[in-house]
Amino acid sequence: MEKNAVISIKNLVKKFSVGDGHFTALKDINLTLNKGEFTGLVGPSGSGKTTLLNIIGGLDSASKGSVNVLQHSMDNTTHNERARLRRKYMGFIFQSYNLLPVYTVFENIELPLILNKIVPSERKRIVDQAIEWVGLEDKRDSRPNKLSGGECQRTAIARAIVHQPAMVMADEPTANLDAENSHNIMKILVNLNEEIETSFVFATHDEKIMGYLKRIIRLEDGKIVKDEIS
Protein backbone atom coordinates (compact mmCIF):
# COMPACT_ATOMS: atom_id res chain seq x y z
CA MET A 1 0.00 0.00 0.00
CA GLU A 2 1.36 3.43 -0.98
CA LYS A 3 2.56 5.67 1.84
CA ASN A 4 -0.08 8.41 1.33
CA ALA A 5 -2.91 6.04 0.44
CA VAL A 6 -5.87 5.93 2.82
CA ILE A 7 -7.72 3.40 0.68
CA SER A 8 -6.28 0.64 -1.49
CA ILE A 9 -8.68 -1.77 -3.20
CA LYS A 10 -7.63 -4.59 -5.51
CA ASN A 11 -9.81 -6.88 -7.61
CA LEU A 12 -12.86 -6.32 -5.40
CA VAL A 13 -16.00 -8.30 -6.18
CA LYS A 14 -19.25 -8.08 -4.20
CA LYS A 15 -22.06 -10.58 -4.66
CA PHE A 16 -25.44 -10.73 -2.96
CA SER A 17 -27.57 -13.87 -2.73
CA VAL A 18 -30.83 -13.57 -4.64
CA GLY A 19 -33.14 -16.58 -4.44
CA ASP A 20 -31.20 -19.60 -5.68
CA GLY A 21 -28.56 -17.46 -7.41
CA HIS A 22 -26.66 -14.25 -6.83
CA PHE A 23 -26.39 -10.67 -8.02
CA THR A 24 -22.94 -9.16 -8.62
CA ALA A 25 -23.07 -5.57 -7.36
CA LEU A 26 -19.35 -4.77 -7.82
CA LYS A 27 -17.10 -6.25 -10.50
CA ASP A 28 -13.30 -6.21 -10.33
CA ILE A 29 -12.88 -2.82 -8.62
CA ASN A 30 -9.33 -1.43 -8.36
CA LEU A 31 -8.96 1.90 -6.62
CA THR A 32 -6.47 3.96 -4.60
CA LEU A 33 -7.39 7.13 -2.69
CA ASN A 34 -4.79 9.35 -1.03
CA LYS A 35 -4.82 11.42 2.15
CA GLY A 36 -6.86 14.61 1.94
CA GLU A 37 -8.73 13.76 -1.24
CA PHE A 38 -12.29 15.06 -1.77
CA THR A 39 -13.72 12.27 -3.88
CA GLY A 40 -17.12 11.26 -5.20
CA LEU A 41 -18.35 7.81 -6.17
CA VAL A 42 -20.84 8.92 -8.80
CA GLY A 43 -23.44 6.98 -10.71
CA PRO A 44 -27.13 6.21 -11.13
CA SER A 45 -29.14 4.20 -8.64
CA GLY A 46 -27.97 0.58 -8.72
CA SER A 47 -24.49 1.41 -10.03
CA GLY A 48 -22.81 0.08 -6.86
CA LYS A 49 -21.61 3.35 -5.34
CA THR A 50 -23.29 2.92 -1.94
CA THR A 51 -22.18 -0.73 -1.75
CA LEU A 52 -18.59 0.36 -2.42
CA LEU A 53 -18.85 3.14 0.19
CA ASN A 54 -20.17 0.65 2.76
CA ILE A 55 -17.28 -1.74 2.09
CA ILE A 56 -14.74 1.08 2.46
CA GLY A 57 -16.38 2.04 5.75
CA GLY A 58 -16.40 -1.51 7.06
CA LEU A 59 -20.21 -1.66 7.13
CA ASP A 60 -20.08 -4.51 4.61
CA SER A 61 -17.36 -6.83 3.34
CA ALA A 62 -16.12 -7.90 -0.08
CA SER A 63 -16.88 -11.31 -1.58
CA LYS A 64 -13.46 -11.40 -3.26
CA GLY A 65 -10.40 -9.18 -3.49
CA SER A 66 -8.53 -7.07 -0.95
CA VAL A 67 -9.53 -3.87 0.83
CA ASN A 68 -7.02 -1.87 2.86
CA VAL A 69 -8.26 1.22 4.70
CA LEU A 70 -6.04 3.55 6.76
CA GLN A 71 -3.23 0.97 6.73
CA HIS A 72 -5.62 -1.69 8.10
CA SER A 73 -6.63 -4.75 6.09
CA MET A 74 -10.42 -5.13 6.05
CA ASP A 75 -10.16 -8.71 4.79
CA ASN A 76 -11.26 -11.37 7.28
CA THR A 77 -11.68 -8.84 10.10
CA THR A 78 -14.26 -9.36 12.83
CA HIS A 79 -17.28 -7.13 13.39
CA ASN A 80 -15.65 -5.76 16.55
CA GLU A 81 -12.37 -4.95 14.78
CA ARG A 82 -14.19 -3.02 12.05
CA ALA A 83 -16.29 -1.21 14.69
CA ARG A 84 -13.13 -0.11 16.53
CA LEU A 85 -11.62 1.21 13.30
CA ARG A 86 -14.78 3.16 12.48
CA ARG A 87 -15.04 4.57 16.00
CA LYS A 88 -11.46 5.85 16.12
CA TYR A 89 -10.66 6.88 12.56
CA MET A 90 -13.87 7.38 10.55
CA GLY A 91 -16.92 9.59 10.42
CA PHE A 92 -20.23 8.94 8.62
CA ILE A 93 -22.82 11.32 7.17
CA PHE A 94 -26.14 9.84 6.00
CA GLN A 95 -28.98 11.43 4.03
CA SER A 96 -31.43 10.56 6.85
CA TYR A 97 -29.25 12.35 9.48
CA ASN A 98 -29.59 9.49 12.05
CA LEU A 99 -29.74 11.86 15.02
CA LEU A 100 -31.02 10.62 18.38
CA PRO A 101 -34.29 12.51 18.96
CA VAL A 102 -34.07 12.69 22.77
CA TYR A 103 -30.57 14.25 22.65
CA THR A 104 -29.71 17.91 22.08
CA VAL A 105 -27.42 19.11 19.31
CA PHE A 106 -24.54 19.14 21.81
CA GLU A 107 -25.32 15.61 23.07
CA ASN A 108 -25.65 14.15 19.55
CA ILE A 109 -22.29 15.61 18.54
CA GLU A 110 -20.68 14.43 21.78
CA LEU A 111 -21.46 10.74 21.21
CA PRO A 112 -18.29 9.75 19.29
CA LEU A 113 -16.15 11.32 22.02
CA ILE A 114 -17.97 9.35 24.74
CA LEU A 115 -17.42 6.13 22.76
CA ASN A 116 -13.73 7.02 22.47
CA LYS A 117 -13.56 7.62 26.25
CA ILE A 118 -12.58 11.30 26.07
CA VAL A 119 -12.85 12.95 29.50
CA PRO A 120 -15.87 15.31 30.05
CA SER A 121 -13.90 18.57 30.31
CA GLU A 122 -12.09 17.86 27.05
CA ARG A 123 -15.34 16.71 25.39
CA LYS A 124 -16.97 20.08 26.06
CA ARG A 125 -14.11 21.99 24.43
CA ILE A 126 -14.04 19.72 21.38
CA VAL A 127 -17.84 19.72 20.89
CA ASP A 128 -18.02 23.50 21.21
CA GLN A 129 -15.37 23.77 18.49
CA ALA A 130 -17.32 21.42 16.19
CA ILE A 131 -20.54 23.39 16.80
CA GLU A 132 -18.68 26.55 15.81
CA TRP A 133 -17.34 24.86 12.65
CA VAL A 134 -20.89 24.24 11.41
CA GLY A 135 -22.41 27.48 12.71
CA LEU A 136 -24.91 26.05 15.20
CA GLU A 137 -23.98 28.01 18.33
CA ASP A 138 -27.57 29.22 18.79
CA LYS A 139 -28.96 25.65 18.46
CA ARG A 140 -26.59 24.01 20.96
CA ASP A 141 -29.36 22.94 23.38
CA SER A 142 -32.09 22.23 20.78
CA ARG A 143 -33.38 18.76 19.98
CA PRO A 144 -33.70 17.50 16.36
CA ASN A 145 -37.48 18.08 16.20
CA LYS A 146 -36.79 21.82 16.65
CA LEU A 147 -34.25 21.95 13.80
CA SER A 148 -34.63 22.50 10.06
CA GLY A 149 -33.35 19.87 7.62
CA GLY A 150 -30.20 21.89 7.00
CA GLU A 151 -29.59 22.28 10.73
CA CYS A 152 -30.06 18.52 11.26
CA GLN A 153 -27.51 17.78 8.54
CA ARG A 154 -25.05 20.30 10.00
CA THR A 155 -25.44 18.53 13.35
CA ALA A 156 -24.75 15.20 11.65
CA ILE A 157 -21.65 16.69 10.00
CA ALA A 158 -20.37 18.01 13.33
CA ARG A 159 -20.90 14.55 14.87
CA ALA A 160 -19.00 12.95 11.97
CA ILE A 161 -15.97 15.25 12.27
CA VAL A 162 -15.90 16.05 16.02
CA HIS A 163 -13.11 13.52 16.68
CA GLN A 164 -11.18 14.78 13.62
CA PRO A 165 -11.25 11.43 11.81
CA ALA A 166 -8.82 10.52 9.08
CA MET A 167 -11.71 9.85 6.72
CA VAL A 168 -15.40 10.73 6.35
CA MET A 169 -17.90 8.72 4.29
CA ALA A 170 -20.98 10.63 3.08
CA ASP A 171 -23.91 8.81 1.47
CA GLU A 172 -26.11 11.25 -0.49
CA PRO A 173 -25.64 13.92 2.21
CA THR A 174 -27.70 16.58 0.38
CA ALA A 175 -30.52 14.35 -0.91
CA ASN A 176 -33.12 15.80 1.49
CA LEU A 177 -32.00 19.42 1.21
CA ASP A 178 -32.87 22.31 -1.09
CA ALA A 179 -30.26 23.92 -3.33
CA GLU A 180 -29.26 26.67 -0.88
CA ASN A 181 -28.77 24.28 2.02
CA SER A 182 -26.94 21.80 -0.22
CA HIS A 183 -24.40 24.45 -1.23
CA ASN A 184 -23.99 25.61 2.38
CA ILE A 185 -23.33 22.03 3.51
CA MET A 186 -20.77 21.43 0.75
CA LYS A 187 -18.92 24.66 1.55
CA ILE A 188 -18.63 23.53 5.20
CA LEU A 189 -17.22 20.16 4.10
CA VAL A 190 -14.74 21.75 1.68
CA ASN A 191 -13.50 24.03 4.48
CA LEU A 192 -13.11 21.08 6.86
CA ASN A 193 -11.27 19.09 4.20
CA GLU A 194 -8.80 21.95 3.80
CA GLU A 195 -8.55 22.83 7.51
CA ILE A 196 -8.06 19.41 9.11
CA GLU A 197 -7.01 17.38 6.02
CA THR A 198 -9.73 14.81 6.49
CA SER A 199 -10.27 12.64 3.40
CA PHE A 200 -13.87 12.69 2.15
CA VAL A 201 -15.58 10.01 0.07
CA PHE A 202 -19.10 10.71 -1.19
CA ALA A 203 -21.63 8.39 -2.80
CA THR A 204 -23.92 10.60 -4.87
CA HIS A 205 -25.75 11.31 -8.08
CA ASP A 206 -26.52 14.90 -7.04
CA GLU A 207 -25.25 17.41 -9.62
CA LYS A 208 -25.00 20.08 -6.87
CA ILE A 209 -22.31 18.04 -5.10
CA MET A 210 -20.28 17.23 -8.20
CA GLY A 211 -19.13 20.81 -8.72
CA TYR A 212 -17.29 20.68 -5.38
CA LEU A 213 -15.55 17.34 -5.89
CA LYS A 214 -11.83 17.29 -6.67
CA ARG A 215 -12.01 13.73 -8.02
CA ILE A 216 -14.97 11.94 -9.59
CA ILE A 217 -15.05 8.15 -9.90
CA ARG A 218 -17.94 7.13 -12.14
CA LEU A 219 -19.57 3.74 -11.70
CA GLU A 220 -21.97 1.97 -14.03
CA ASP A 221 -23.30 -1.52 -13.58
CA GLY A 222 -20.86 -2.29 -10.76
CA LYS A 223 -17.73 -1.18 -12.66
CA ILE A 224 -15.55 1.92 -12.59
CA VAL A 225 -15.95 3.45 -16.07
CA LYS A 226 -14.15 6.78 -15.52
CA ASP A 227 -11.80 8.35 -12.98
CA GLU A 228 -11.43 12.13 -13.35
CA ILE A 229 -9.41 14.74 -11.45
CA SER A 230 -11.16 18.12 -11.58
C-alpha positions as CSV (number, residue, x, y, z in Angstrom):
1,M,0.0,0.0,0.0
2,E,1.4,3.4,-1.0
3,K,2.6,5.7,1.8
4,N,-0.1,8.4,1.3
5,A,-2.9,6.0,0.4
6,V,-5.9,5.9,2.8
7,I,-7.7,3.4,0.7
8,S,-6.3,0.6,-1.5
9,I,-8.7,-1.8,-3.2
10,K,-7.6,-4.6,-5.5
11,N,-9.8,-6.9,-7.6
12,L,-12.9,-6.3,-5.4
13,V,-16.0,-8.3,-6.2
14,K,-19.3,-8.1,-4.2
15,K,-22.1,-10.6,-4.7
16,F,-25.4,-10.7,-3.0
17,S,-27.6,-13.9,-2.7
18,V,-30.8,-13.6,-4.6
19,G,-33.1,-16.6,-4.4
20,D,-31.2,-19.6,-5.7
21,G,-28.6,-17.5,-7.4
22,H,-26.7,-14.3,-6.8
23,F,-26.4,-10.7,-8.0
24,T,-22.9,-9.2,-8.6
25,A,-23.1,-5.6,-7.4
26,L,-19.3,-4.8,-7.8
27,K,-17.1,-6.2,-10.5
28,D,-13.3,-6.2,-10.3
29,I,-12.9,-2.8,-8.6
30,N,-9.3,-1.4,-8.4
31,L,-9.0,1.9,-6.6
32,T,-6.5,4.0,-4.6
33,L,-7.4,7.1,-2.7
34,N,-4.8,9.3,-1.0
35,K,-4.8,11.4,2.2
36,G,-6.9,14.6,1.9
37,E,-8.7,13.8,-1.2
38,F,-12.3,15.1,-1.8
39,T,-13.7,12.3,-3.9
40,G,-17.1,11.3,-5.2
41,L,-18.4,7.8,-6.2
42,V,-20.8,8.9,-8.8
43,G,-23.4,7.0,-10.7
44,P,-27.1,6.2,-11.1
45,S,-29.1,4.2,-8.6
46,G,-28.0,0.6,-8.7
47,S,-24.5,1.4,-10.0
48,G,-22.8,0.1,-6.9
49,K,-21.6,3.4,-5.3
50,T,-23.3,2.9,-1.9
51,T,-22.2,-0.7,-1.8
52,L,-18.6,0.4,-2.4
53,L,-18.8,3.1,0.2
54,N,-20.2,0.6,2.8
55,I,-17.3,-1.7,2.1
56,I,-14.7,1.1,2.5
57,G,-16.4,2.0,5.7
58,G,-16.4,-1.5,7.1
59,L,-20.2,-1.7,7.1
60,D,-20.1,-4.5,4.6
61,S,-17.4,-6.8,3.3
62,A,-16.1,-7.9,-0.1
63,S,-16.9,-11.3,-1.6
64,K,-13.5,-11.4,-3.3
65,G,-10.4,-9.2,-3.5
66,S,-8.5,-7.1,-0.9
67,V,-9.5,-3.9,0.8
68,N,-7.0,-1.9,2.9
69,V,-8.3,1.2,4.7
70,L,-6.0,3.6,6.8
71,Q,-3.2,1.0,6.7
72,H,-5.6,-1.7,8.1
73,S,-6.6,-4.7,6.1
74,M,-10.4,-5.1,6.1
75,D,-10.2,-8.7,4.8
76,N,-11.3,-11.4,7.3
77,T,-11.7,-8.8,10.1
78,T,-14.3,-9.4,12.8
79,H,-17.3,-7.1,13.4
80,N,-15.6,-5.8,16.5
81,E,-12.4,-5.0,14.8
82,R,-14.2,-3.0,12.1
83,A,-16.3,-1.2,14.7
84,R,-13.1,-0.1,16.5
85,L,-11.6,1.2,13.3
86,R,-14.8,3.2,12.5
87,R,-15.0,4.6,16.0
88,K,-11.5,5.9,16.1
89,Y,-10.7,6.9,12.6
90,M,-13.9,7.4,10.5
91,G,-16.9,9.6,10.4
92,F,-20.2,8.9,8.6
93,I,-22.8,11.3,7.2
94,F,-26.1,9.8,6.0
95,Q,-29.0,11.4,4.0
96,S,-31.4,10.6,6.8
97,Y,-29.2,12.4,9.5
98,N,-29.6,9.5,12.0
99,L,-29.7,11.9,15.0
100,L,-31.0,10.6,18.4
101,P,-34.3,12.5,19.0
102,V,-34.1,12.7,22.8
103,Y,-30.6,14.3,22.6
104,T,-29.7,17.9,22.1
105,V,-27.4,19.1,19.3
106,F,-24.5,19.1,21.8
107,E,-25.3,15.6,23.1
108,N,-25.6,14.2,19.6
109,I,-22.3,15.6,18.5
110,E,-20.7,14.4,21.8
111,L,-21.5,10.7,21.2
112,P,-18.3,9.7,19.3
113,L,-16.1,11.3,22.0
114,I,-18.0,9.3,24.7
115,L,-17.4,6.1,22.8
116,N,-13.7,7.0,22.5
117,K,-13.6,7.6,26.3
118,I,-12.6,11.3,26.1
119,V,-12.8,13.0,29.5
120,P,-15.9,15.3,30.0
121,S,-13.9,18.6,30.3
122,E,-12.1,17.9,27.1
123,R,-15.3,16.7,25.4
124,K,-17.0,20.1,26.1
125,R,-14.1,22.0,24.4
126,I,-14.0,19.7,21.4
127,V,-17.8,19.7,20.9
128,D,-18.0,23.5,21.2
129,Q,-15.4,23.8,18.5
130,A,-17.3,21.4,16.2
131,I,-20.5,23.4,16.8
132,E,-18.7,26.5,15.8
133,W,-17.3,24.9,12.6
134,V,-20.9,24.2,11.4
135,G,-22.4,27.5,12.7
136,L,-24.9,26.1,15.2
137,E,-24.0,28.0,18.3
138,D,-27.6,29.2,18.8
139,K,-29.0,25.6,18.5
140,R,-26.6,24.0,21.0
141,D,-29.4,22.9,23.4
142,S,-32.1,22.2,20.8
143,R,-33.4,18.8,20.0
144,P,-33.7,17.5,16.4
145,N,-37.5,18.1,16.2
146,K,-36.8,21.8,16.7
147,L,-34.3,22.0,13.8
148,S,-34.6,22.5,10.1
149,G,-33.4,19.9,7.6
150,G,-30.2,21.9,7.0
151,E,-29.6,22.3,10.7
152,C,-30.1,18.5,11.3
153,Q,-27.5,17.8,8.5
154,R,-25.0,20.3,10.0
155,T,-25.4,18.5,13.4
156,A,-24.8,15.2,11.6
157,I,-21.7,16.7,10.0
158,A,-20.4,18.0,13.3
159,R,-20.9,14.5,14.9
160,A,-19.0,13.0,12.0
161,I,-16.0,15.2,12.3
162,V,-15.9,16.0,16.0
163,H,-13.1,13.5,16.7
164,Q,-11.2,14.8,13.6
165,P,-11.2,11.4,11.8
166,A,-8.8,10.5,9.1
167,M,-11.7,9.8,6.7
168,V,-15.4,10.7,6.4
169,M,-17.9,8.7,4.3
170,A,-21.0,10.6,3.1
171,D,-23.9,8.8,1.5
172,E,-26.1,11.2,-0.5
173,P,-25.6,13.9,2.2
174,T,-27.7,16.6,0.4
175,A,-30.5,14.3,-0.9
176,N,-33.1,15.8,1.5
177,L,-32.0,19.4,1.2
178,D,-32.9,22.3,-1.1
179,A,-30.3,23.9,-3.3
180,E,-29.3,26.7,-0.9
181,N,-28.8,24.3,2.0
182,S,-26.9,21.8,-0.2
183,H,-24.4,24.5,-1.2
184,N,-24.0,25.6,2.4
185,I,-23.3,22.0,3.5
186,M,-20.8,21.4,0.8
187,K,-18.9,24.7,1.6
188,I,-18.6,23.5,5.2
189,L,-17.2,20.2,4.1
190,V,-14.7,21.7,1.7
191,N,-13.5,24.0,4.5
192,L,-13.1,21.1,6.9
193,N,-11.3,19.1,4.2
194,E,-8.8,21.9,3.8
195,E,-8.6,22.8,7.5
196,I,-8.1,19.4,9.1
197,E,-7.0,17.4,6.0
198,T,-9.7,14.8,6.5
199,S,-10.3,12.6,3.4
200,F,-13.9,12.7,2.2
201,V,-15.6,10.0,0.1
202,F,-19.1,10.7,-1.2
203,A,-21.6,8.4,-2.8
204,T,-23.9,10.6,-4.9
205,H,-25.8,11.3,-8.1
206,D,-26.5,14.9,-7.0
207,E,-25.2,17.4,-9.6
208,K,-25.0,20.1,-6.9
209,I,-22.3,18.0,-5.1
210,M,-20.3,17.2,-8.2
211,G,-19.1,20.8,-8.7
212,Y,-17.3,20.7,-5.4
213,L,-15.6,17.3,-5.9
214,K,-11.8,17.3,-6.7
215,R,-12.0,13.7,-8.0
216,I,-15.0,11.9,-9.6
217,I,-15.0,8.2,-9.9
218,R,-17.9,7.1,-12.1
219,L,-19.6,3.7,-11.7
220,E,-22.0,2.0,-14.0
221,D,-23.3,-1.5,-13.6
222,G,-20.9,-2.3,-10.8
223,K,-17.7,-1.2,-12.7
224,I,-15.6,1.9,-12.6
225,V,-16.0,3.4,-16.1
226,K,-14.1,6.8,-15.5
227,D,-11.8,8.3,-13.0
228,E,-11.4,12.1,-13.4
229,I,-9.4,14.7,-11.5
230,S,-11.2,18.1,-11.6
